[in-house]
Amino acid sequence: MFTKKFPPTKTAKDSLGKPSNHRNKSGFVISLQFSSSIPSLARNTKDKFYKITRYVKKIQKVPELKLGEPLPKGIRMPREIPKVPTYHFEPRFFKRQNRGLYGGVQLKKAHRCSEYFNKTKYYQKPNIQRAKLWSEALNKAISTRVSTKVLKTIDQEGGLDAYLLKDKSARVKTLGLYGWRLRYKVLKRLEQKALPHVQKGKKQVKVTYIHPDGRRFIVDKNRLLKELYGVVRRNSYYEISHQQFQKQYGFYSVKNLVEALDQQNYENFNEITA
């Protein structure tokens, strides 16, 4: 009797490491080969805002330096102190979105196809409108360019302030430079509104700064600079001009000015605190 020989086949193994063989109706052994999932062959899923995060403006990383230390090579000091924290997602393309609330929308490429199948490339611009948005924290209407997508999102969030203050990573990436600055203004105004009022003599005075040790200051930064200038002139051996003083202390925050007054042994804290 003639028997047909089949070449040896490699048997596949299951998850337990045992060979997985199956017989068909004719009685022949069929080996099943299972494909293993290889990470390199898996689908590469990018971030939803990959185009924004890939082509963002490069930011110079400045290490923490102390007064008198030499600058590292390649580090450039800005002429003025930035008034707003650095925004890490400022785009370098379609830069008009830095002047309004665009929500991360960009130009889209498309083709027009004629009846003779001639393709013409064109760019589709997003739907941008000029609108006035009311801010409860700033107590004024802000006139700006805004996309229809962002207008719908603002209505869903419950106002401009709620839209700007959301802490999701997607919201921060799509705010844009203009939205980032508005967010900082709203946060600073809410911080000022949270400060209490105290009784100073016969008047109700608003607190401008609360020190960690509990002292409540009722004067602004300009008054603190004026008081510090008088103390520095009194304690310095050489005459110091107002220009030199502003160059050395003008960029100090309120907290740093209070610490400088403590170091200079300032005595009239009763006049500026409550």
DAJOMO-V222711 format. One record per helix or strand of 2 or more residues. SS is the DSSP state (2 for helix, 1 for strand). FROM is the first residue (numbers start at 1). LEN is the number of residues. If there is no record, write none. Layout:
SS&FROM&LEN + SS&FROM&LEN
//
This chain:
1&21&3 + 1&29&3 + 2&39&3 + 2&50&5 + 2&95&5 + 1&100&2 + 1&108&6 + 1&119&6 + 1&128&8 + 1&140&8 + 2&148&10 + 2&160&6 + 2&169&6 + 2&176&18 + 1&197&4 + 1&203&4 + 1&209&2 + 1&216&2 + 2&221&15 + 2&242&8 + 2&254&10 + 2&269&4
//
